């Protein structure tokens, strides 16, 4: 059933402050009690003296959200979008009497609207007098424009029109309506949307997440790498969809059952599968709940600079002052155990860490500066490195062997995690990490050793472990994050199993789970095998956008849905902390076993009948013992299925 349009159509005007005083003339928006326009004006770019146009492309998120939800799309299906939009335009769009600038990639020309074809979302136009046109082609004349208009039957898509400013206020709704149509078809609509299933609310499933992503990008809340990935995926999908339509049309126009048509059908199926795969990736990025869970592969351009000319190691002492006792402690605790007779060079830097050292053998990037931190020595509360201002990167590690100790890293206004280990080995010891987005990320083939450190405040996971990485966590505190530790999917045939060591960590007060394993939904037979190894799991308790669900393990509070198999742990009389370690170890073991089965199957398909049973076990986690899980919102361990 369609939702009726609100009679007060002026409610879609972007009124910034309904309580503003009558003498407030600073706002671009007026009061509807006053005569005249409520919208601002802007001067068109270019050399031609076009009249001013309405300034409508600056609308806020909630203004567009309300317009699409309450007045334009309501509860329509994907196949009804054009119909609902036409009904909206009939109520608010002036049918004639207004001017607009018609903009294309080649030219801009001033036209006058004489009628509107609402069902086609087009305006019937004629050239204004005097003729005003700006073109990138010098030979483009009024006769050329007239000829083009005749070919188009003088009907121009509304999204190609920018309404000329009128201070009377008569065309405010017209300008806003055209802006809503233009924004929708440029930023929200996808050419394949109409072929989506009609059993869901189009606004909820497509419009809202895409609108939120658009404004998250505008407000720099999404990493630039993820934005680039999204745009690339979108371009790929659009190109493949065009090819798919061509193939489908060629099949539908042919009546013969020829070999060529059969080949076309196979090609069409291949394209369809690729398109569906890309569409799923786009939906993951559009969904704010899944965007950072699945993330993106960030290919960093940062490279280690290699060995120093003299081949010596460098220790950077970061302190506002260097005292004799500090140097004595440094030599006793840090240099002597590791120098092994080698000559070490020491450089000092002030607490502001603005120094860029020469030729570091290990590169850490803070903002836009590259400098070496083989080792840092001091007290975390005394040595603080803060990131301020917009930007993707805080600390990026790419060196072969980096050691950072006794530092406090603080994020402000960030869009990326606090520390990324892209390649090589990075050791964090006695550090404090005050996060804002995600915490520490260990990329594929990289290694992290984190000891005696405190990490908190991440809006995503405190530690993200990628497939094929090595992560050792010893005696750390990870708390007050959305998730404690997130282990990303490694079931894909291209990924290796991560090597994970977790010993004596305190993981507490996180909003979700202490540890989350992300993996694709398994076939029923694999689920049954997994259930035998990891008894105690509940049924899926949460579904997000139809693409993923969370499978929880032994809730720490009062569970909503818990099976009787949980009594198995009570029979063992083990503590909550030990139980959490048991669950993690066994679930990783089950997933590793599945990976091993997949590996053997691939070898069998290649004609290799004997597979090394130790191949996978050698790469499985090393040790998960002695960790404590307390007061995590959803429990100690969960599996995120997608």
C-alpha positions, 0 to 999 in steps of 0.5 A, spaced: 500 500 500 502 506 498 504 511 503 500 518 502 504 524 500 503 529 506 499 535 504 504 540 507 509 540 501 513 545 504 516 541 509 521 539 504 524 546 504 531 545 508 529 550 513 535 551 518 532 554 524 524 554 524 525 559 530 530 564 527 528 571 529 525 576 523 531 580 523 536 574 522 538 575 514 544 571 515 541 565 513 540 563 506 533 560 508 527 564 509 521 564 513 515 561 509 511 567 512 515 572 508 514 573 501 520 571 497 524 565 496 527 561 501 533 558 497 540 561 496 543 563 489 549 562 486 553 564 480 554 559 474 561 558 472 564 560 465 565 566 461 558 567 459 554 571 463 548 566 465 543 568 470 544 566 477 541 559 479 538 556 485 543 554 490 540 547 492 546 542 491 548 543 499 542 540 502 544 536 508 543 529 509 537 529 513 533 534 508 534 529 503 533 523 507 526 526 509 524 528 502 526 521 499 522 517 505 516 522 506 515 525 499 518 521 493 519 514 494 515 512 501 515 505 501 515 503 493 518 497 490 524 498 485 520 497 479 515 503 482 521 508 483 519 512 476 512 512 477 512 514 485 517 520 482 512 522 477 507 523 482 511 527 486 513 531 481 506 532 479 504 535 485 510 540 486 513 542 479 511 548 475 509 545 468 511 552 465 514 559 465 521 558 468 528 558 465 533 553 466 541 552 464 541 545 460 548 542 462 551 537 458 558 534 457 559 539 451 555 545 452 551 549 457 545 553 454 539 557 457 532 554 455 525 556 457 520 550 460 514 550 456 511 543 459 513 537 463 512 530 461 512 527 468 511 520 467 518 521 463 521 525 468 523 530 462 521 537 461 519 540 454 523 546 452 525 552 447 531 556 447 531 562 451 531 569 448 537 572 447 541 566 446 546 564 451 550 558 450 557 556 452 560 550 448 567 546 448 566 546 441 567 553 437 563 551 431 557 549 436 551 554 434 544 556 435 542 552 429 546 546 432 542 546 438 536 547 435 537 541 431 539 537 437 532 539 440 529 537 434 532 530 435 530 529 442 523 532 440 525 538 445 524 533 451 530 534 456 531 530 462 530 534 468 536 532 472 540 536 466 537 542 468 539 547 473 533 552 475 534 559 474 534 563 480 527 567 482 527 571 488 519 571 488 519 564 491 514 561 486 519 556 483 522 554 490 519 547 490 521 546 482 528 548 484 528 543 490 524 537 486 529 538 480 535 537 485 532 531 488 531 528 481 538 530 479 541 527 486 537 521 486 539 519 479 546 521 479 548 518 486 543 513 488 540 509 482 543 504 479 541 501 472 540 494 475 536 496 481 529 495 477 531 488 476 532 487 483 526 483 487 520 487 489 519 484 495 523 489 499 522 496 501 527 500 496 528 506 500 530 501 506 534 496 502 538 501 497 536 509 498 538 509 505 545 506 505 547 509 499 545 516 502 549 515 508 555 512 504 555 519 500 555 523 506 560 519 510 564 520 504 563 528 503 565 528 511 571 524 510 569 519 515 571 513 510 578 511 508 580 514 501 582 507 500 575 504 501 572 510 497 577 508 491 575 501 492 567 503 492 568 507 485 572 502 482 567 496 483 561 501 481 565 502 475 566 495 473 559 493 475 556 498 470 561 496 465 559 489 466 552 490 466 552 494 459 555 488 456 550 483 460 544 487 457 547 487 450 548 479 450 541 478 453 538 483 447 542 479 442 539 472 445 532 475 445 532 478 438 534 471 435 529 466 434 534 460 432 537 455 436 544 456 433 551 454 436 552 462 437 546 463 441 548 457 446 555 461 446 551 467 448 547 464 453 554 461 457 557 468 456 551 471 459 551 467 465 558 468 466 557 476 466 551 475 471 555 471 476 560 477 476 555 482 476 552 479 482 559 478 486 560 485 485 553 487 487 555 484 494 561 487 495 558 494 493 552 492 498 558 490 504 561 497 503 554 501 503 552 498 509 555 501 515 555 495 520 559 491 515 563 496 512 569 495 516 568 488 518 570 486 511 574 492 510 578 492 504 585 490 502 589 497 502 595 496 498 600 501 501 605 505 497 610 505 503 616 501 502 622 500 507 628 504 505 633 498 506 639 498 510 643 504 512 649 506 508 654 503 514 649 497 516 648 500 523 642 499 527 639 505 530 635 506 536 631 513 537 630 516 544 624 520 544 624 524 550 623 532 551 630 531 556 635 526 556 638 524 563 644 520 565 639 515 569 635 514 562 641 513 558 643 508 564 636 504 564 636 504 556 643 501 556 641 496 561 634 494 559 634 495 552 641 495 548 645 490 552 640 484 551 640 485 544 646 488 541 650 482 541 656 485 540 654 490 535 655 497 534 648 501 535 647 508 534 643 512 538 639 519 536 634 523 540 628 527 538 624 531 542 617 529 545 613 533 539 616 527 534 617 532 528 624 530 527 625 526 520 631 522 521 636 520 515 635 513 512 631 509 517 632 502 515 625 501 518 619 506 516 613 508 520 609 513 517 605 518 522 601 523 518 605 525 512 612 524 515 616 518 514 621 516 520 625 510 523 623 507 530 627 501 531 626 502 538 623 507 543 624 508 550 621 512 555 615 512 559 608 512 555 605 517 560 611 522 558 611 520 551 605 522 547 604 522 539 598 525 537 594 525 530 590 531 529 586 533 523 583 529 517 587 524 514 587 516 513 594 514 516 597 515 523 602 509 523 604 505 517 609 499 519 613 496 513 620 495 515 623 488 516 623 489 523 620 495 527 620 495 535 616 501 538 616 501 546 614 505 551 609 510 547 602 513 547 599 514 541 593 518 541 588 519 535 583 525 533 578 526 528 581 519 524 578 515 519 583 509 519 586 505 524 591 507 529 597 502 527 597 498 520 602 493 519 603 492 512 609 487 511 615 485 516 615 484 523 613 490 528 613 489 536 609 493 540 611 493 548 609 497 554 605 502 549 598 505 550 594 506 544 588 511 545 584 509 538 578 512 535 576 508 529 579 501 528 585 499 532 591 495 530 591 492 523 595 486 521 595 485 514 596 479 510 604 476 510 605 481 516 607 480 523 605 483 530 608 482 537 604 486 542 606 485 549 604 489 556 600 494 552 593 497 553 589 498 547 582 502 548 576 506 544 576 503 537 569 504 534 571 498 530 575 492 532 581 493 537 585 488 533 584 486 526 588 479 524 588 478 516 589 471 513 596 469 512 598 474 518 602 472 524 599 475 531 602 474 538 598 478 543 601 477 550 599 480 557 595 486 553 589 489 555 584 490 550 577 494 552 572 499 550 572 497 543 566 495 539 569 488 538 575 486 542 579 482 536 577 480 529 579 475 525 578 475 518 576 470 513 581 465 511 577 460 508 578 463 501 583 458 497 587 464 496 588 466 503 593 462 508 591 461 515 593 466 520 598 464 526 595 466 532 598 466 539 594 469 545 596 468 552 594 472 558 590 478 555 585 481 559 579 483 554 573 486 557 568 491 556 567 491 549 561 492 546 560 486 542 564 480 542 571 479 546 573 475 539 570 475 533 571 470 527 569 472 520 567 467 515 562 465 509 556 461 511 558 453 510 554 448 507 550 444 512 555 438 512 560 442 514 556 446 520 554 439 523 562 437 523 563 444 526 558 443 531 561 437 534 567 440 535 565 447 538 559 444 542 555 450 545 554 455 540 547 458 539 543 459 533 544 465 529 541 471 533 542 477 528 541 478 521 544 484 517 541 486 511 540 479 509 547 478 507 550 476 514 548 473 521 552 473 527 553 466 531 554 467 538 558 463 543 556 462 551 553 469 552 556 472 559 550 476 561 542 473 560 542 470 553 536 470 549 537 463 546 541 458 548 541 451 547 542 445 552 549 443 550 551 449 554 551 445 560 557 441 557 561 447 560 558 446 567 560 439 567 567 440 566 567 446 571 571 450 568 572 458 569 569 463 564 576 465 562 578 458 561 571 457 557 573 463 552 579 460 551 576 453 549 571 456 545 576 460 541 581 454 540 576 449 538 572 454 533 579 456 530 580 448 529 574 447 526 575 452 521 582 450 520 579 443 519 575 445 513 580 449 510 584 443 510 578 439 507 578 444 501 585 444 500 585 436 500 579 437 495 583 441 490 589 437 490 585 431 489 582 435 483 589 436 480 590 428 481 594 429 487 591 423 491 596 424 497 595 430 501 600 432 507 596 432 513 601 436 517 600 442 512 595 445 515 596 444 522 603 447 522 600 453 520 594 453 525 594 458 531 600 456 536 597 458 543 590 461 546 591 460 553 590 464 560 586 470 557 580 473 561 574 475 558 569 479 562 563 484 561 563 484 553 556 486 551 555 479 547 560 474 550 567 472 549 567 469 542 562 469 536 562 467 529 560 472 524 557 468 518 556 472 511 
